[in-house]
Amino acid sequence: MGKGRGLSRAERLSEMKRLYVQRAFSDAEIAERLEIDRTTAYRDRIALEQEYPFVEESPGRYRIDRSRLVSEVRLNPHEALFLYLPARRLLRQTRFANVHVVQAVEKLAACLQQPMTERLLQLSTSVLKQQKQPQRLSILEQITMAWLNQRKVRITYRALRARRPLIHTICPYLIEPALWSDSVYVVAYSDIARDIVPFKLERIEDAVTTLETFDIPDDFDEQQLLRHTWGIWLGDEEPVTVRLRFMPGEVTRRVQETIWHPSQQITLLDDGGCEWQAQVTDWREMLPWVRGWGAGVEVLEPLEFRETLMGEARALAERYGWHVSSVPTPTGSTTLHDFFGG
């Protein structure tokens, strides 16, 4: 309140446009919001309708149709950079000719400065040359619109270790990217699981939007739900403490450069290495990340995590023709001798 009386007409129209983009208003509601009379609100709305695509959402209540709105975003170079970078990543990680990705990036590119615009447009052209996957694109469209319109979707889903797909009817609550991969998940209530579970979009083999609507529960809290996940794995288990020791040198410096998990704690050690720990719902999601550090990291806990990596190290050694003995010697050097033939 009190905002409209101090605004010029141009400023008032700009504020009205911002409001109409968010939701529908009647002339009376806009007049009250901006502290102007209803006649002025009506005249200003008519003026805006000459420039922007309005729709009447319900009798006497109007909004701007965002699906037909051409963006007028203006960015300074520093703001532009932090949209350019994720757009580049998106294009580089798009594995098929996704026209929606290309069109979105092209619209964004128009808001940026050179050479950002040129670099994005060049990369988007290469995406269109990739293999077309109309079924995959259709599934993405179905899930997106079902999420936005709060409609249930019947999906055919094959889990990674499943022999055959299952048919779920889901209520999509959230579409969420995985933190450490290019995967995207729909977090949804499943009629089969009778719980909220993540479905990897790439593993959905078919999707059909139903006419049945749903409401997202008031107590659905995505921040609370995902606070202990490493990627997107959800569960009812209590989080466990994962402790890792990173070797001195470049590895430790690299670990300190990034916030890998919201709960992480890093303790520098006397030898120049560091100890990293975090509270994680399921340590199995961390396996690819920990493997990527190779011999630069040692799992301290939980014990099951440590033993899993020990087993993988043994299997890797045997894959390369090194026999790893399970019988310790007094010197504790059997493993090294077996690895390197000493």
N, C-alpha and C positions, 0 to 999 in steps of 0.2 A: 504494500500500500504506500501511497505517497510518491510513487515512482513517476506516474504519468504527468503530473503538473509541472515537473521540472524538465520535461523532454521537449525537444523540437519535434515537428511532425515527422521528419526523416528518422529521428531516433525512435519515435513512437512506432512507426511502421516496421522498423527493424526489430523492435522488441515484440511486436505482434507476430511477425513472421516466425521468430524463435518459438513463441508459445504455440502457434498453430502447427508447427512441425512436430511438437511433442505429443499433442492430443487435441481432441475436438473441444471447441468452446462455442457457446451461444454469444450473441452480441451483448447480452446483459452481463454474462460472465466476464467477457473481455473488458467491458466498461468498468465493472467493479474492480477487476484486477489492476487496471491502469489508472483508475480514478478519473475517468472521463465520462461524458454523457453517452447515452446509448446511440444517439444519432451520429455522433462522431465515430463511435466504434463501427457502426454499420457502413458509413462512408469509407472509412479506412479499409475495412474488409473488402469492399467492392473494388477499391483501388489496388489492393494486393492481388485480387483475383485476375487482374489484367496481366500480371507477371508470373504468378505461380499457380500450379495445378491444385485447385481446391476440390474437395468432395464433401457432400453433406452426409455425415456419418449417421445421424438420426435427425428427425425433424427439428430444424432450427439450430442445429449444432454442426459446426464446420471445422475442418482441419485441412492441412496441406498434405497431399498424397506424396509421401516420401519416396514411393517406388518410381515416381515420375519427376522427382525434383532433381535438377541439375545443381551439383554442389558449387558453392561460392566460397569455399574455404581459401583463406589466405594464410600462408605460412612463412615465417622468417627462415633463414638458412639453417639455423640450429634445430628448429622444430622439424623442418623438412628432412634432415638427416635421419632422425629417429623414426620416420615413417618409411624412408627409402630403404634402410637396412632390413627391416622385417619383410618388406615387399620383395627385395632381392632374394632373401632366404625362401620365401614362399614360391617364387618362380623356379628356383633351383631344385626345390623339393617336389615340385608337381610332376608326377610320373606319366600323365597322359594329357591329351589335348583338352584341357578343361577351359571352355570358353568363358566361364564365369570368372575364373581367376584372371584371365587375360583382360577382360573388360574392366574388372575392378582395378587392376594395376594401371591400365591405360587412363582411367579417370583420375586416379591418384597422381599419375605422372604429370597430368595437366596442371596440377597445383604446385609442382616442384620447380626448382631452378635447374639450369644446365650446370654440370653435365648429368645430373641425376635423371632428368627426363629422358635423355637419349639412351642412357644405359638401361633403364627399365624397359623402354620400348623395344630395344634390340633383343633383350632377353625374352620378352613376352612373345615376340615373333617366333622364336625357337620353340616355345611351348606348343604353339599351334601346329607345329610340324611333327609333334609326337603322335604316337598311335592313338586313334580315336577309340573310346570305350563308352558308347552310348548308354549301356546298362549301368555302368558305374556312375555316370553323370546323373542318370535318372534317380538312382538311389539317393545320391547326395541331395538332389532337389526335393525329393519326397521327405527326407528327414528334416531338412531345413524348414520347409513350409509347415510340417507337422509341429515342429518346435515353436515356430512363431505363432501359429494359430491354435496351439494347444489341442491338437487332435491325436488320438491314438493311432499307432502304426503297427501293422502286422509284418514282422520281419522274419526272414529265413536266415538263420545265423549259424555259422560253423565255427566253433571255438578252435583254438590252435591244436589241441590234442584230441578233438572229437572225431570219431569215425564218420559220423553223419551229422548233418545240420538239424537244428531244432527250430520250431516255429514259435516265436514269442509275440504276444501283443504288448507293446510297450507304451509308456507315457514319457516322452522325452522331456526331461527337466533342464538339461544343460548340454551344450556341445562344447567340448573342452579339448585343447591340444595337450599332448604329452610334453613334459618339460624337456626330456633328453632324447627325443626322436622326432621324426616328422609325422608321427601317427596322430589321428584325431579320433576322439571317442564321443559317443552320445551316452550321457549318464541318464539312466531312465529306470522307471519302475517296471519290472517284468512280472507278467501274470504267472509265469512258471516259477521263477525264483521267489516270488512274493516279497521282493525286496528291491532296493535301489542298487543297480549294478552297472558297470561300464561295458559298452559294446564298441569294439573297434570297428570303425566305419568300413575299413577294407575287408572285413570278414562278413559283412552283411551281403548275402547273395541275392536277396530280393526284398523289396519293400512296397507295401500297399497302404496308403492312407485310408483310414476308416472315417465314417461320419460321426463317430463317437468322440465327444470332447472330454477333457479332464481339467482339473484345477491343481496347480502346484501347491502342495501343503504349505501352510503358513510357517511351519517349523523347519522347512527345507532350508538349510544353511550351507551353501557350497563351500564357504571358507572353513567352516567347522568340519565338513565332510572330507575335504582334501588336505587338511592341515598336516597330516602325518604321512601322506602318500609320497612315494618317490616319483612315480610317474602318474598313473591314474588308477592304480589298484585300490579297490575299496574292500573293507571288511570290518567285522565286528570285533576283531582281536585287539587287545591292548597293544600300543606301539612298543617296540623293543629298542634297546639301545644298540646302535651299530658303532663299533670303535675300529678305526683303521689307523695304521702307522704308515706314514709316507716317508720315503727315504730322503736324505739330505740332498740339496742341490736344486736342479731345475724342477724336479717333481714337486717339492715342497713349495717353491716359488709359484708354480702354476696352480697348485691347490688354493693358495691364498688369494689368487686373482679373481675368484668367482664365488658367488653365493650359490652353493650347490643345493642347499636345502634350508628352509626358513629356520629350522631348529639347530643348525650346525654350530659346533663350538670347535675352535682350533687352538691347540696348545703347542707352542714351540718347544722343542726338546733341545737338550744340551749338545747333542751331536749334529745339530743343524737341520734335523728332520722335524716332523710335526705329528701330532696325534689329532685325528679328526673324529668327531662323534656327532650323532644326530638321533632323534627319535623317529623311527620309521615303522609304518604299519606292517609291511612285508619286505624283508630283506631280499627276497628272490628277484624283485624288480631291479635291484641294484647290480645284479650279476654282470650284465653287459658293460656297465660303467666301470666296475672294479676290474674286470678282465682287461679293459682298455689300458689300464695303468701298468699292466705286465708285472715285472719284478720290482717295480717302483713302489708297490704297496703290499702291506701284510694285514690280513684280517685278524683282529684281536678277539672280537666278539660280535655276535653270539657264536657259540661253539659250533652250531650246525652250519652256519655260514662259512666259518673257517675250515671245517672238515669237507665241505663241498668243494672249496677251492683246492684243498690238498688232494682230493680225489681227481680233480681235473688236471692238476699238475702231474700226477702220476700217469694218467691216461695220455697226456700230451707227450710225456717223455717216452712212453712205450710206443706211441705212434711213430716217433722218430728213431725207434730201434734201441732205446736205452732201457735196460732193465732196472727197475727200482725195487730194491729189497725192502721187505716189511720187517726184517729182523734187525734190531739195533745192535750196534757193537759198543764196547766200553768207551771208545773214543767218540762215538756219535758221528763218525765220518762215512758210514756205509753208503748213505744216499749220494754223497758227492762222488765216491769211488765208483758207484754203479752208474751214475749219470755220465761220467767222463772217462770211464774205463781205467781208473787208477789202480 
